[in-house]
Amino acid sequence: MSKKKIEEFYSITMTGKICYIFMCIERYLVDKYPEKDWTPVAKRMWQWTEHWWDEAWDIYSEVVPEYIFEFESYKETNLRAFEGKLSLDTYNEIKTLYEGITDGKGKDELSDVLQIPIDFGNECEGTSVNAAEPYVAELIESIENILVKNNIQLPDKKVLKHFEYDRGKKRSLGEKEPGWGDFENTEYLSIILNK
């Protein structure tokens, strides 16, 4: 874990941090696979900030190769990985998108990249901002390292200014823990949805 990364994102809400991860993922996708239309992935990423995170995690998981390719058939995938909530159209769309670039076995870089938001959700589930922060910093470092390794420019962190908050602010009784962020439409940060 990097203390430097924690300090770099210290006053950014968790919503801002997941947005930064999405910005990194988008840069990776369009740089490595420019011939693909990544809109289905982008739509499922950017919906995250408008839902409760457990709901957002479920929606996003529809584009994670490991979940889509986990079982042999649509019927089994839908039943066992998505509890009957995955449409056949979505299944076919995502399988076609990944055709020739990943088998979903989690042994390739694309699978690693698209797994990061899932890991983010898992690390943040049922914990405090302070407890999740070191793990989230590791995830940010992971995605940044992948971009650097592939000579892909990192997103401009200045756009995260909107997500800053006062770390020292005391909260009143019944007030939610500061640092998580609020529900909001963050699609304006997407380079895929705004092309």
PyMOL commands that set and color helices and strands:
alter all, ss='L'
color gray80, all
select helices_A, chain A and resi 3-8+14-32+39-50+53-63+65-68+74-82+88-98+109-124+129-149+157-163+187-189
alter helices_A, ss='H'
color red, helices_A
deselect
rebuild
show_as cartoon
